[in-house]
Amino acid sequence: MSEYGQWIKVTIEDGIATIRLDRPKMNPIDADVQESLGRAAADIGADESVRAAIITGGDKVFAAGADIKEMQAFDYVDMVERAHLIQDAYRALAE
């Protein structure tokens, strides 16, 4: 198993990568999770042994969505500058 940041864990078995979000309680997606997802997806995409990838979250919910507590401190400029992180992560996952 590989860990990306504190909250993302990746396992690869029989050509299938599993990316697990593990940020209790509801997997809020903060900047660290966004950056870690992007790195994990890029590494999986570069691994020729991986044929498919699964992304999963918690037992009750996949993810709560954006971490609102973190976002409270952001102004408009901060939000615009950070918007690419989640877009880049999801683009890397799709690729």
Backbone as a printed PyTorch tensor [residue, N CA C, xyz], in Angstrom:
tensor([[[  0.8500,  -1.1740,   0.0000],
         [  0.0000,   0.0000,   0.0000],
         [  0.8980,   1.2400,   0.0000]],

        [[  0.4750,   2.2410,  -0.7690],
         [  1.1500,   3.5380,  -0.7960],
         [  0.2270,   4.5720,  -0.1840]],

        [[  0.8230,   5.5380,   0.4900],
         [  0.0280,   6.6190,   1.0580],
         [  0.4190,   7.9210,   0.3860]],

        [[ -0.5880,   8.7160,   0.0930],
         [ -0.4030,  10.0220,  -0.5190],
         [ -0.9850,  11.0330,   0.4510]],

        [[ -0.1090,  11.7780,   1.0790],
         [ -0.5820,  12.6670,   2.1260],
         [ -1.1000,  11.8340,   3.2820]],

        [[ -1.8520,  12.4540,   4.1200],
         [ -2.3600,  11.7700,   5.3070],
         [ -3.6440,  10.9950,   5.0270]],

        [[ -4.3560,  11.3370,   3.9380],
         [ -5.7240,  10.8410,   3.7850],
         [ -5.9750,   9.9360,   2.5870]],

        [[ -5.0050,   9.7190,   1.7230],
         [ -5.2100,   8.9310,   0.5060],
         [ -4.3260,   7.6910,   0.5630]],

        [[ -4.9410,   6.5340,   0.3580],
         [ -4.2070,   5.2700,   0.3580],
         [ -4.4610,   4.5630,  -0.9710]],

        [[ -3.4090,   3.9970,  -1.5390],
         [ -3.5120,   3.3180,  -2.8320],
         [ -2.9750,   1.9030,  -2.7080]],

        [[ -3.7520,   0.9570,  -3.2050],
         [ -3.2870,  -0.4200,  -3.3210],
         [ -3.4220,  -0.8330,  -4.7810]],

        [[ -2.5150,  -1.6810,  -5.2170],
         [ -2.5690,  -2.2110,  -6.5780],
         [ -2.4720,  -3.7210,  -6.4720]],

        [[ -3.4630,  -4.3860,  -7.0530],
         [ -3.4940,  -5.8420,  -7.0180],
         [ -4.0880,  -6.3540,  -8.3180]],

        [[ -3.3870,  -7.2620,  -8.9610],
         [ -3.8530,  -7.8760, -10.2090],
         [ -4.2230,  -6.8370, -11.2590]],

        [[ -3.4290,  -5.7650, -11.3490],
         [ -3.6580,  -4.7470, -12.3710],
         [ -4.7540,  -3.7530, -12.0490]],

        [[ -5.3170,  -3.8230, -10.8430],
         [ -6.3880,  -2.9070, -10.4460],
         [ -5.8980,  -2.0510,  -9.2800]],

        [[ -5.9070,  -0.7480,  -9.4930],
         [ -5.5300,   0.1930,  -8.4360],
         [ -6.7890,   0.6220,  -7.6990]],

        [[ -6.7060,   0.6570,  -6.3830],
         [ -7.7980,   1.1580,  -5.5630],
         [ -7.2930,   2.3670,  -4.7960]],

        [[ -7.9640,   3.4950,  -5.0150],
         [ -7.6450,   4.7340,  -4.3140],
         [ -8.7200,   4.9130,  -3.2510]],

        [[ -8.2960,   5.0110,  -1.9980],
         [ -9.2700,   5.1490,  -0.9050],
         [ -9.0710,   6.4780,  -0.1890]],

        [[-10.1460,   7.2700,  -0.1440],
         [-10.1650,   8.4830,   0.6700],
         [-10.4750,   8.0430,   2.0790]],

        [[ -9.6460,   8.4420,   3.0210],
         [ -9.8260,   8.0000,   4.3980],
         [ -9.5870,   9.1700,   5.3470]],

        [[-10.4780,  10.1510,   5.2630],
         [-10.3970,  11.3240,   6.1280],
         [-11.6720,  11.3870,   6.9630]],

        [[-11.6290,  10.7820,   8.1390],
         [-12.8260,  10.7710,   8.9720],
         [-13.3200,  12.1950,   9.2340]],

        [[-14.4670,  12.4020,   9.3840],
         [-15.6050,  11.5400,   9.5610],
         [-16.3240,  11.3510,   8.2220]],

        [[-16.3810,  12.3680,   7.3910],
         [-17.1460,  12.2650,   6.1430],
         [-16.2940,  12.5210,   4.8880]],

        [[-14.9750,  12.4260,   4.9850],
         [-14.0810,  12.6510,   3.8530],
         [-14.2470,  14.0210,   3.1940]],

        [[-14.1720,  15.1030,   3.9780],
         [-14.2100,  16.4110,   3.3320],
         [-12.9630,  16.5800,   2.4620]],

        [[-13.1380,  17.2000,   1.3250],
         [-12.0410,  17.3230,   0.3600],
         [-11.4000,  18.6950,   0.5250]],

        [[-10.2750,  18.7200,   1.2250],
         [ -9.5300,  19.9600,   1.4110],
         [ -8.3740,  20.0100,   0.4130]],

        [[ -7.5440,  21.0290,   0.5190],
         [ -6.4410,  21.2090,  -0.4210],
         [ -5.4780,  20.0240,  -0.3940]],

        [[ -5.1970,  19.4900,   0.7880],
         [ -4.2870,  18.3440,   0.8890],
         [ -4.8480,  17.1270,   0.1630]],

        [[ -6.1350,  16.8670,   0.3400],
         [ -6.7670,  15.7360,  -0.3390],
         [ -6.7250,  15.9530,  -1.8580]],

        [[ -7.0100,  17.1570,  -2.3080],
         [ -6.9860,  17.4540,  -3.7380],
         [ -5.5990,  17.2070,  -4.3310]],

        [[ -4.5740,  17.7250,  -3.6730],
         [ -3.2040,  17.5470,  -4.1620],
         [ -2.7900,  16.0780,  -4.1220]],

        [[ -3.1460,  15.3880,  -3.0530],
         [ -2.7980,  13.9730,  -2.9110],
         [ -3.5010,  13.1130,  -3.9520]],

        [[ -4.7670,  13.4090,  -4.2370],
         [ -5.4880,  12.6800,  -5.2890],
         [ -4.8030,  12.8550,  -6.6350]],

        [[ -4.3900,  14.0710,  -6.9270],
         [ -3.7050,  14.3400,  -8.1870],
         [ -2.4080,  13.5630,  -8.3150]],

        [[ -1.6110,  13.5230,  -7.2440],
         [ -0.3450,  12.7740,  -7.2740],
         [ -0.6000,  11.2770,  -7.4230]],

        [[ -1.5770,  10.7630,  -6.6810],
         [ -1.8920,   9.3340,  -6.7660],
         [ -2.3460,   8.9760,  -8.1760]],

        [[ -3.2160,   9.7880,  -8.7480],
         [ -3.7240,   9.5170, -10.0950],
         [ -2.6040,   9.5640, -11.1280]],

        [[ -1.7010,  10.5150, -10.9960],
         [ -0.5830,  10.6120, -11.9370],
         [  0.3130,   9.3760, -11.8440]],

        [[  0.5980,   8.9350, -10.6290],
         [  1.4390,   7.7460, -10.4520],
         [  0.7560,   6.4990, -11.0160]],

        [[ -0.5300,   6.3610, -10.7580],
         [ -1.2670,   5.2070, -11.2740],
         [ -1.2900,   5.2380, -12.8020]],

        [[ -1.4980,   6.4250, -13.3590],
         [ -1.5240,   6.5630, -14.8100],
         [ -0.1980,   6.2110, -15.4640]],

        [[  0.8860,   6.4300, -14.7500],
         [  2.2170,   6.1280, -15.2920],
         [  2.6190,   4.6680, -15.0860]],

        [[  1.8750,   3.9470, -14.2810],
         [  2.1890,   2.5500, -13.9740],
         [  1.5780,   1.6460, -15.0440]],

        [[  2.4090,   1.0670, -15.8690],
         [  1.9270,   0.2490, -16.9830],
         [  1.2620,  -1.0470, -16.5320]],

        [[  1.4500,  -1.4270, -15.2800],
         [  0.8110,  -2.6520, -14.7930],
         [ -0.6580,  -2.4260, -14.4290]],

        [[ -1.0500,  -1.1680, -14.2960],
         [ -2.4290,  -0.8530, -13.9010],
         [ -3.3250,  -0.7890, -15.1290]],

        [[ -4.3870,  -1.5980, -15.1140],
         [ -5.3440,  -1.6380, -16.2290],
         [ -6.6410,  -0.9110, -15.9060]],

        [[ -6.9310,  -0.7690, -14.6070],
         [ -8.1620,  -0.1060, -14.1750],
         [ -7.9280,   0.4950, -12.7910]],

        [[ -8.7610,   1.4760, -12.4610],
         [ -8.6580,   2.1070, -11.1480],
         [-10.0440,   2.2800, -10.5470]],

        [[-10.1060,   2.0940,  -9.2520],
         [-11.3320,   2.2880,  -8.4790],
         [-11.0270,   3.3620,  -7.4560]],

        [[-11.9340,   4.3110,  -7.3170],
         [-11.7910,   5.3060,  -6.2540],
         [-12.9680,   5.1340,  -5.3100]],

        [[-12.6540,   5.0580,  -4.0290],
         [-13.6850,   4.7960,  -3.0310],
         [-13.4800,   5.7080,  -1.8300]],

        [[-14.5230,   5.8360,  -1.0430],
         [-14.4680,   6.6970,   0.1340],
         [-14.8540,   5.9350,   1.3750]],

        [[-15.5910,   6.5840,   2.2270],
         [-15.9480,   5.9990,   3.5130],
         [-17.0700,   4.9890,   3.4140]],

        [[-17.3650,   4.3860,   4.5540],
         [-18.4180,   3.3730,   4.6210],
         [-19.8060,   3.9750,   4.4140]],

        [[-20.0280,   5.2070,   4.8940],
         [-21.3370,   5.8360,   4.7940],
         [-21.4860,   6.6890,   3.5390]],

        [[-20.4620,   7.4370,   3.2100],
         [-20.4920,   8.3250,   2.0420],
         [-19.1430,   8.2860,   1.3500]],

        [[-19.1590,   8.5650,   0.0560],
         [-17.8890,   8.6600,  -0.6740],
         [-17.0870,   9.8300,  -0.1340]],

        [[-17.6730,  11.0140,  -0.1700],
         [-17.0270,  12.2160,   0.3430],
         [-18.1030,  13.2700,   0.5990]],

        [[-17.8210,  14.1220,   1.5520],
         [-18.7730,  15.1730,   1.8990],
         [-18.7480,  16.3120,   0.8870]],

        [[-17.7120,  16.3560,   0.0660],
         [-17.5400,  17.4780,  -0.8530],
         [-16.4610,  18.3960,  -0.3200]],

        [[-16.5010,  19.6380,  -0.7550],
         [-15.4750,  20.6030,  -0.3560],
         [-15.4590,  20.7870,   1.1640]],

        [[-14.2700,  21.0170,   1.6820],
         [-14.1050,  21.2510,   3.1140],
         [-14.4920,  22.7070,   3.4020]],

        [[-15.7200,  22.9110,   3.8140],
         [-16.2590,  24.2500,   4.0340],
         [-15.4870,  24.9880,   5.1300]],

        [[-15.0640,  24.2810,   6.1580],
         [-14.2980,  24.9340,   7.2310],
         [-13.0160,  25.5400,   6.6750]],

        [[-12.3320,  24.8180,   5.7920],
         [-11.1190,  25.3440,   5.1780],
         [-11.4450,  26.5430,   4.2860]],

        [[-12.5190,  26.4420,   3.5380],
         [-12.8730,  27.4830,   2.5750],
         [-13.2890,  28.7970,   3.2410]],

        [[-13.7230,  28.7540,   4.4870],
         [-14.1460,  29.9770,   5.1740],
         [-13.0380,  31.0260,   5.2210]],

        [[-11.8050,  30.5710,   5.2370],
         [-10.6770,  31.5010,   5.3200],
         [-10.2670,  32.0530,   3.9530]],

        [[-10.8210,  31.5130,   2.8780],
         [-10.4250,  31.9240,   1.5290],
         [-11.2350,  33.1180,   1.0600]],

        [[-10.5650,  33.9970,   0.3220],
         [-11.2890,  35.0530,  -0.3810],
         [-11.4170,  34.6250,  -1.8500]],

        [[-11.9850,  35.4790,  -2.6620],
         [-12.2230,  35.1400,  -4.0630],
         [-10.9300,  34.7590,  -4.7840]],

        [[ -9.8840,  35.5320,  -4.5720],
         [ -8.6060,  35.2610,  -5.2430],
         [ -8.0750,  33.8870,  -4.8410]],

        [[ -8.1470,  33.5630,  -3.5540],
         [ -7.7100,  32.2460,  -3.0880],
         [ -8.4830,  31.1350,  -3.7960]],

        [[ -9.7900,  31.3150,  -3.9070],
         [-10.6340,  30.2980,  -4.5420],
         [-10.2590,  30.1030,  -6.0130]],

        [[-10.0390,  31.1890,  -6.7120],
         [ -9.6660,  31.1010,  -8.1310],
         [ -8.3180,  30.4130,  -8.2670]],

        [[ -7.3700,  30.7650,  -7.4190],
         [ -6.0360,  30.1730,  -7.5000],
         [ -6.0440,  28.6840,  -7.1520]],

        [[ -6.9660,  28.2420,  -6.3310],
         [ -7.0090,  26.8400,  -5.9050],
         [ -7.9210,  25.9800,  -6.7690]],

        [[ -8.7640,  26.5880,  -7.5820],
         [ -9.7600,  25.8430,  -8.3630],
         [ -9.1230,  24.7740,  -9.2410]],

        [[ -7.9370,  25.0320,  -9.7390],
         [ -7.3020,  24.0710, -10.6400],
         [ -6.9150,  22.7710,  -9.9430]],

        [[ -6.7160,  22.7850,  -8.6260],
         [ -6.2670,  21.5800,  -7.9260],
         [ -7.2450,  20.4290,  -8.0890]],

        [[ -8.4950,  20.6740,  -7.7970],
         [ -9.4720,  19.5880,  -7.8990],
         [ -9.7190,  19.2420,  -9.3630]],

        [[ -9.7070,  20.2300, -10.2330],
         [ -9.8750,  19.9590, -11.6640],
         [ -8.7270,  19.0950, -12.1780]],

        [[ -7.5000,  19.4160, -11.7810],
         [ -6.3330,  18.6290, -12.1980],
         [ -6.4050,  17.2050, -11.6560]],

        [[ -6.8260,  17.0740, -10.4030],
         [ -6.9220,  15.7450,  -9.7970],
         [ -7.9420,  14.8840, -10.5510]],

        [[ -9.1220,  15.4280, -10.8270],
         [-10.1470,  14.6530, -11.5120],
         [ -9.7660,  14.3860, -12.9630]],

        [[ -9.0810,  15.3120, -13.5890],
         [ -8.6110,  15.0810, -14.9620],
         [ -7.6100,  13.9150, -14.9780]],

        [[ -6.6910,  13.9170, -14.0110],
         [ -5.7040,  12.8250, -13.9260],
         [ -6.3980,  11.4980, -13.6520]],

        [[ -7.4220,  11.5030, -12.8130],
         [ -8.1740,  10.2740, -12.5560],
         [ -8.8700,   9.7780, -13.8340]],

        [[ -9.4440,  10.6890, -14.5790],
         [-10.1400,  10.3070, -15.8150],
         [ -9.1790,   9.7390, -16.8460]],

        [[ -7.9950,  10.3140, -16.9110],
         [ -7.0030,   9.8230, -17.8850],
         [ -6.4930,   8.4670, -17.4990]]])
